[in-house]
Amino acid sequence: MSISLYFDECVNQTIGSGLRLRNVTILTAQEDGREATDDNEILNRATELNYLLVTSDEDFFAIVSNRLKQSNTFIGVIFLRAQLPVGYAVENLEIYAKAGNLEDFANKITFL
């Protein structure tokens, strides 16, 4: 079973294009009509869809921290470091999507 990825609007679109060429299911916030949507709502939407959230927005650190303190579950977040090479991101996200289990990412941030 593969994992689908939900891209926050700040993620480099070239990464998404590379993943689509490798048959990974991607939905961007822009494609979902969620441009300029509150970050909490973005995480709610990814959780609702059962898509792992991919972002490079540091605001999600506080959001995740607050959710954990309140015992609110969420789908999981993959945080892409600044200056991360596109090829490296594509390769690793493809591995997560094709070989990972969604449960392994639940309620935490995975750093890439």
C-alpha positions as CSV (number, residue, x, y, z in Angstrom):
1,M,0.0,0.0,0.0
2,S,1.4,3.4,-0.9
3,I,1.2,6.6,1.0
4,S,-0.3,9.7,-0.7
5,L,1.4,13.1,-0.1
6,Y,-0.3,16.5,0.5
7,F,2.1,19.4,-0.3
8,D,1.8,22.6,1.6
9,E,1.9,25.6,-0.7
10,C,5.5,26.5,0.3
11,V,7.0,23.2,-1.0
12,N,9.0,23.4,-4.2
13,Q,6.7,22.2,-7.1
14,T,9.6,20.6,-8.9
15,I,9.7,18.0,-6.1
16,G,6.0,17.2,-6.7
17,S,6.7,16.9,-10.5
18,G,9.5,14.5,-9.9
19,L,7.4,12.4,-7.6
20,R,4.6,12.3,-10.1
21,L,7.0,11.0,-12.7
22,R,7.7,8.2,-10.3
23,N,4.0,7.4,-9.9
24,V,3.6,8.9,-6.4
25,T,0.2,10.4,-5.6
26,I,0.5,14.1,-4.8
27,L,-2.1,16.7,-4.0
28,T,-1.0,20.3,-3.5
29,A,-2.8,22.8,-1.4
30,Q,-3.1,24.9,-4.6
31,E,-4.8,22.1,-6.5
32,D,-7.1,21.5,-3.5
33,G,-8.2,25.2,-3.6
34,R,-6.4,25.8,-0.2
35,E,-4.0,28.6,-1.1
36,A,-3.4,31.0,1.8
37,T,-5.3,28.6,4.1
38,D,-4.4,28.6,7.8
39,D,-1.8,26.0,8.6
40,N,-4.0,24.2,11.2
41,E,-6.6,23.8,8.5
42,I,-3.9,22.4,6.1
43,L,-3.0,19.8,8.6
44,N,-6.7,19.0,9.2
45,R,-7.2,18.6,5.5
46,A,-4.3,16.3,5.0
47,T,-5.5,14.2,8.0
48,E,-9.1,14.1,6.6
49,L,-7.7,12.8,3.3
50,N,-5.3,10.4,4.9
51,Y,-2.4,12.1,3.0
52,L,0.9,12.6,4.7
53,L,1.6,16.4,4.9
54,V,4.9,17.6,3.3
55,T,6.0,21.1,4.2
56,S,9.0,23.4,4.7
57,D,7.1,25.8,6.9
58,E,8.5,26.0,10.4
59,D,5.1,27.2,11.8
60,F,4.2,23.5,11.8
61,F,6.6,22.9,14.8
62,A,4.3,24.9,17.1
63,I,1.1,23.4,15.6
64,V,2.4,19.9,16.1
65,S,3.6,20.7,19.6
66,N,0.2,22.1,20.6
67,R,-1.7,19.1,19.1
68,L,0.5,16.7,21.0
69,K,0.0,18.6,24.3
70,Q,-3.8,18.4,23.7
71,S,-3.7,14.8,22.7
72,N,-5.1,15.7,19.2
73,T,-4.1,13.2,16.6
74,F,-2.9,14.1,13.2
75,I,-1.7,12.3,10.1
76,G,2.0,13.2,10.4
77,V,4.3,15.8,8.8
78,I,7.4,15.5,6.7
79,F,9.5,18.6,7.1
80,L,11.8,19.5,4.3
81,R,15.0,21.4,5.4
82,A,15.9,24.6,3.7
83,Q,18.3,24.2,0.7
84,L,17.5,20.5,0.4
85,P,18.5,19.2,-3.0
86,V,15.4,18.4,-5.2
87,G,16.8,15.1,-6.3
88,Y,17.4,14.0,-2.7
89,A,13.9,15.1,-1.6
90,V,12.3,13.2,-4.5
91,E,14.2,10.0,-3.9
92,N,13.5,10.0,-0.1
93,L,9.9,11.0,-0.4
94,E,9.4,8.2,-3.0
95,I,10.8,5.7,-0.6
96,Y,8.5,6.9,2.2
97,A,5.5,6.9,-0.2
98,K,6.1,3.4,-1.6
99,A,7.7,1.5,1.2
100,G,6.4,3.3,4.3
101,N,3.4,2.7,6.5
102,L,1.2,5.7,7.3
103,E,1.0,4.6,10.9
104,D,4.8,5.1,11.2
105,F,4.4,8.8,10.6
106,A,1.3,9.4,12.7
107,N,1.5,12.2,15.4
108,K,5.1,13.2,14.6
109,I,7.3,15.2,12.4
110,T,9.8,13.4,10.2
111,F,12.8,15.6,9.1
112,L,14.3,15.3,5.7
